[in-house]
Amino acid sequence: MKSSRASATHSGAVLAWQIAVGALAIAAWQTLVTLGVLDAFFVSRPSDIARRLSTWVASGTLWGHLATTLEESLLGLTAGAALGISLGFGFARSPMVARVFDPYIKMLNAVPRVVLAPLFLLWFGLGIWSKVALAVTLVFFVMFFNTYQGVRDADKVLIDNVRMLGASERQLVRHVLIPSALTWIFSSLQTSLGFAMVGAVVGEYLGATRGLGYVIAQAEGTFDTTGVFAGMTVLGVVVVIVSAGVSKLEQWLLRWKA
Amino acid sequence: MTALELESVSRQFVTPDGGSYRALDNVSLAIPAGAFVAIVGPSGCGKSTLLNIAAGLVAPSSGSVRVDGDALSGLNRRATYMFQQDALLPWKNVRENVALGLVLAGVAIADANARANEWLARVGLSAFAAHYPSQLSGGMRKRVTMAQNWILDRGMLLMDEPFSALDVHTRQRMETELLNLWEAADVAARRAPRKTVVFVTHDLEEAIALADEVVVLSAGPASHVVARHPVALDRPRDLFELRTSAAFIDLYRLLWAVLRDEVIKSQRDA
């Protein structure tokens, strides 16, 4: 009890400091631009960015772009997870296949995704699917490696115990191997989600008609630094909110951990 | 009737450097149904291998294993196994862990849970049904494991140093609870026969305190049975008093004389 109260006041202090650090940075930025130390043409200024954001919110243009980016990220995350988990599971259960494909998996994972983006634009067009594909290539490997490791790492004693208690192969998979892999998969949700958004935004940045990446790219094309920073701000805020949600989800899913 | 019979069982393992290691050499052992037999020996003497062979988790390199007279192939479905390490599923709560064996056997969840609740009451953990293993003490986890094993009501219980990780007082308490469960079997209304228990330990005191018979294995490699001795102490036993009784001490002296030589041998080689 004592420790939980202590950590509660502690997290309160952390939040206060976080706000203080942010406020200080913004104030310094604004002041330096106002004093002429920094040129607003290159770095914009916080008040302009805030004004731009409120225009976007008021006109409603923000929501469409945001929805597109989130949709692509979510589709990418889902498809990447489905592919990565099922292949990771299959590889872990058949060592021969795993050994044959090992160098190919490593080669594919080493390809920089920016190189793939133009190809995907060519194959899947300017719409959301080229971005989803890019997100998938990022999410897939995180999920694949974690699933593979999770299944391979399943505790031998747990497996023996469950088998002694009468489990069939299928029950073994269901009661031990899948939960064991899920532990690893849930722990990598943050990374996967971040990667999914990176994939979506990079895809939009290189060629799209909608989405936050598109907004940033447009602003950069006209040297509109305020627009670039406003787009980055939205992205940052969304990531913070989403990862707070994922943290809560992860805590709940892994609630059995001490 | 003989519950477990090992006949000339040997087991070799391939070592990482490509050689071979003979863990067990020509072990023959017959354990009568309903008996509590303790197997003691120095560390690394193949006690766990012997138990794993009885469980069907490891196949003997030569020799045969019979359970209730039938040749054992694959896993021993007439036994449950209490491991030295924690073997509860960390992602299932206490009730789900206890009910696991029944669920695996296809018992409806509601029935399985009801019977798990009875068992949790018997081991005094009703209040912890919804806790996860990580939230329990070592002693509580052992009691959950006992309930998980006992709920299946199989005739044989194989135990591999199940209490060795516990502190000395918790350990005595667990030993008492184990004997209570085991001795209660023919007192209870069901009048079911007692389980056959094969209890592996390196602790001679624990072996004598619990068992009807103590089997001493030689130091490895190529462990074999060097002595078997009945433990003629009355039941029910009071484990808190037993260890200072004259009969206990005499038995201890007698068996330690055999085990001591094996321990010295094992330490010389190590």
Boltz contact constraints between the chains, C-beta under 6 A:
constraints:
  - contact:
      token1: [A, 157]
      token2: [B, 83]
      max_distance: 6.0
  - contact:
      token1: [A, 157]
      token2: [B, 85]
      max_distance: 6.0
  - contact:
      token1: [A, 157]
      token2: [B, 87]
      max_distance: 6.0
  - contact:
      token1: [A, 158]
      token2: [B, 87]
      max_distance: 6.0
  - contact:
      token1: [A, 160]
      token2: [B, 57]
      max_distance: 6.0
  - contact:
      token1: [A, 161]
      token2: [B, 87]
      max_distance: 6.0
  - contact:
      token1: [A, 164]
      token2: [B, 80]
      max_distance: 6.0
  - contact:
      token1: [A, 164]
      token2: [B, 81]
      max_distance: 6.0
  - contact:
      token1: [A, 165]
      token2: [B, 100]
      max_distance: 6.0
  - contact:
      token1: [A, 165]
      token2: [B, 101]
      max_distance: 6.0
  - contact:
      token1: [A, 165]
      token2: [B, 104]
      max_distance: 6.0
  - contact:
      token1: [A, 166]
      token2: [B, 101]
      max_distance: 6.0
  - contact:
      token1: [A, 166]
      token2: [B, 104]
      max_distance: 6.0
  - contact:
      token1: [A, 166]
      token2: [B, 105]
      max_distance: 6.0
  - contact:
      token1: [A, 167]
      token2: [B, 104]
      max_distance: 6.0
  - contact:
      token1: [A, 171]
      token2: [B, 104]
      max_distance: 6.0
  - contact:
      token1: [A, 179]
      token2: [B, 91]
      max_distance: 6.0
  - contact:
      token1: [A, 256]
      token2: [B, 90]
      max_distance: 6.0
  - contact:
      token1: [A, 256]
      token2: [B, 91]
      max_distance: 6.0
  - contact:
      token1: [A, 256]
      token2: [B, 132]
      max_distance: 6.0
  - contact:
      token1: [A, 258]
      token2: [B, 134]
      max_distance: 6.0
